[in-house]
Each structure stands twice: as C-alpha cells, then as structure tokens.
C-alpha cells in the first residue's frame, strides 16, 4: 500500500467518525475522502440496526457529509 495512503488512513482513524465539514484546499481532498471513508465504515453497522426516524436521521447525516465533500471538490475545480 502507498505510504501516503497509509498516512491518510491513520489520520482518518485518529479522527474516527468526526468528519470535518467545511472548505478545504486541493491538497486536503485526499484527507477529506479518507475521513469520509472511515465515517461511512463506522456508520455501516449502526445503520443496519436502525429503522424509522433514527434511520432517516443517520442517512441525512451521511448525505450531509457526502454533499460537503462534493462541494469541496467542485469549489476547487471552479478556482482553477
């Protein structure tokens, strides 16, 4: 595995599911993707056990994180 990827995974693991929302630079996109990946992995087991309103809340939280990443990527594309 690539050393940079190992470093990003370690950083994301250290933050756990504490995904950091907000603007980021192009160089910060891999870090943001790693954080989102760990966030999604930690949510997977919880989501499978939920239903109704709780499931809707968790899925809404996941959607917000994905939207934040998408916005960060596209805002960086527009800056170029």
Backbone bond lengths (Angstrom), bond angles and torsions (degrees), N, CA, C in turn:
res aa  C-N    CA-C-N  psi(-1)  N-CA   C-N-CA  omega(-1)  CA-C   N-CA-C  phi
1 X - - - 1.452 - - 1.530 108.60 -
2 X 1.288 116.10 143.22 1.458 123.13 178.95 1.531 111.37 -59.93
3 X 1.318 116.93 138.81 1.472 121.31 -178.17 1.527 112.13 -61.30
4 X 1.326 116.62 -39.74 1.470 120.27 -179.91 1.528 109.98 -63.86
5 X 1.325 116.53 -40.38 1.459 120.38 178.45 1.519 110.70 -63.65
6 X 1.326 117.12 -42.47 1.471 120.76 177.12 1.526 110.60 -59.58
7 X 1.328 115.46 -41.15 1.463 120.48 179.27 1.531 110.69 -63.73
8 X 1.333 116.64 -42.63 1.465 120.81 179.49 1.525 111.79 -66.00
9 X 1.325 116.26 -40.38 1.464 120.12 178.51 1.522 110.17 -64.14
10 X 1.325 116.83 -41.88 1.468 120.44 178.37 1.523 110.75 -62.60
11 X 1.326 116.88 -42.00 1.459 121.12 178.67 1.529 110.65 -63.65
12 X 1.326 116.07 -45.48 1.463 120.20 179.71 1.520 111.02 -64.24
13 X 1.337 117.33 -40.13 1.462 120.73 177.76 1.520 111.29 -63.17
14 X 1.324 116.58 -37.65 1.467 120.71 179.59 1.524 111.02 -63.85
15 X 1.330 116.34 -34.33 1.464 120.04 179.45 1.524 111.78 -82.88
16 X 1.313 116.97 -16.11 1.459 120.32 -179.10 1.512 110.35 61.68
17 X 1.310 116.78 -134.71 1.460 119.98 -178.88 1.522 111.36 -93.09
18 X 1.314 116.70 21.09 1.465 121.22 179.85 1.520 109.79 -89.41
19 X 1.301 116.78 64.28 1.460 122.74 179.27 1.522 109.39 -60.29
20 X 1.329 116.53 131.73 1.458 121.76 -178.19 1.523 110.01 -93.11
21 X 1.316 117.27 110.94 1.460 120.80 178.49 1.519 109.76 -81.06
22 X 1.318 115.34 157.71 1.453 120.13 174.69 1.517 112.82 123.51
23 X 1.330 114.72 179.82 1.459 121.91 -177.76 1.521 110.89 -65.81
24 X 1.314 114.83 151.23 1.458 120.94 177.39 1.518 109.14 -149.28
25 X 1.313 116.48 157.11 1.463 120.65 177.89 1.525 109.17 -83.63
26 X 1.324 115.41 170.60 1.465 120.08 178.82 1.527 110.30 -57.69
27 X 1.321 116.82 -40.64 1.463 119.52 -179.18 1.530 112.16 -67.91
28 X 1.332 117.53 -18.85 1.457 121.53 179.66 1.517 114.39 -88.08
29 X 1.340 117.43 -7.75 1.472 121.21 -178.33 1.533 111.62 -60.74
30 X 1.341 120.63 -46.73 1.474 118.81 178.72 1.530 112.63 -58.64
31 X 1.313 116.70 -37.88 1.463 120.74 178.02 1.528 110.08 -63.83
32 X 1.324 116.14 -42.96 1.462 121.32 -179.74 1.534 110.48 -64.88
33 X 1.331 116.91 -39.84 1.466 121.18 178.03 1.528 110.02 -64.44
34 X 1.331 116.61 -42.06 1.471 120.19 178.41 1.519 111.08 -62.38
35 X 1.329 115.79 -43.73 1.465 120.00 178.76 1.522 110.56 -61.10
36 X 1.328 116.31 -42.74 1.460 120.04 179.62 1.526 110.60 -64.22
37 X 1.334 116.69 -40.84 1.462 120.25 178.34 1.517 112.35 -59.88
38 X 1.317 116.56 -46.84 1.468 120.39 178.61 1.523 110.07 -65.40
39 X 1.325 116.93 -41.08 1.464 121.30 177.93 1.528 110.13 -57.59
40 X 1.338 116.50 -46.75 1.467 120.29 -179.43 1.524 111.63 -65.47
41 X 1.323 117.14 -39.98 1.468 119.94 178.25 1.521 111.64 -63.42
42 X 1.328 117.30 -38.62 1.465 119.63 179.88 1.520 111.48 -71.94
43 X 1.319 117.39 -27.67 1.465 120.86 179.95 1.523 112.49 -80.94
44 X 1.325 117.45 -23.10 1.459 121.20 -173.60 1.519 112.85 -55.12
45 X 1.313 118.17 -48.45 1.464 119.98 -177.66 1.524 110.94 -68.96
46 X 1.315 117.32 -37.07 1.464 119.76 179.93 1.524 111.40 -67.80
47 X 1.320 117.09 -42.33 1.462 121.00 -177.19 1.518 110.82 -64.49
48 X 1.325 117.40 -37.93 1.465 120.09 -177.91 1.525 112.43 -64.32
49 X 1.327 117.38 -19.28 1.467 121.36 -178.60 1.526 113.22 -98.10
50 X 1.328 117.89 -2.19 1.463 121.21 -174.04 1.517 112.41 -101.61
51 X 1.330 114.40 164.32 1.458 120.64 171.36 1.526 109.29 -155.69
52 X 1.305 116.43 168.94 1.460 121.48 176.82 1.517 114.06 63.32
53 X 1.334 115.20 -137.54 1.464 121.56 -175.79 1.522 112.78 -63.23
54 X 1.324 117.38 -38.10 1.471 120.28 179.81 1.529 110.87 -63.46
55 X 1.321 116.47 -40.57 1.460 120.78 177.80 1.522 110.02 -63.99
56 X 1.314 116.48 -43.93 1.462 121.46 178.68 1.532 111.23 -59.80
57 X 1.337 116.76 -41.84 1.470 121.33 178.83 1.526 111.29 -62.97
58 X 1.325 116.65 -45.53 1.468 120.52 -179.51 1.526 111.08 -64.90
59 X 1.330 116.67 -43.08 1.461 119.97 179.47 1.525 111.17 -65.60
60 X 1.330 116.85 -35.78 1.459 120.77 176.42 1.526 110.01 -63.62
61 X 1.323 117.11 -41.11 1.461 121.91 178.26 1.531 110.54 -62.14
62 X 1.321 116.69 -44.58 1.462 121.49 178.25 1.529 109.74 -62.22
63 X 1.328 116.97 -44.07 1.463 120.88 -179.27 1.523 111.41 -61.70
64 X 1.326 117.10 -38.80 1.466 120.34 178.56 1.522 111.23 -63.09
65 X 1.323 117.21 -40.36 1.465 120.97 179.68 1.530 110.78 -66.77
66 X 1.322 116.38 -41.15 1.465 120.34 178.51 1.524 110.09 -65.64
67 X 1.323 116.92 -42.57 1.467 120.65 177.39 1.521 111.34 -61.22
68 X 1.334 116.88 -39.52 1.459 120.85 179.02 1.526 110.64 -62.50
69 X 1.321 117.20 -43.61 1.463 120.75 178.39 1.527 109.99 -63.39
70 X 1.315 116.26 -44.78 1.467 120.84 179.60 1.527 110.84 -59.10
71 X 1.336 116.54 -44.41 1.468 120.64 178.59 1.522 111.07 -62.73
72 X 1.322 117.13 -40.86 1.468 120.86 179.64 1.522 110.59 -62.74
73 X 1.312 116.67 -42.60 1.466 120.47 -179.98 1.518 110.41 -65.12
74 X 1.334 117.22 -48.66 1.457 119.93 -176.90 1.520 112.72 -70.62
75 X 1.322 118.68 -32.33 1.464 119.46 177.48 1.523 110.16 -67.14
76 X 1.329 117.04 -33.96 1.467 120.19 176.43 1.523 111.37 -71.60
77 X 1.327 117.31 -33.82 1.462 120.19 177.20 1.525 110.07 -66.29
78 X 1.329 117.34 -37.35 1.459 121.08 -179.18 1.524 111.93 -70.45
79 X 1.325 117.28 -28.67 1.468 121.21 -179.03 1.522 112.23 -71.61
80 X 1.326 116.92 -20.52 1.479 120.36 -177.36 1.504 111.47 -74.67
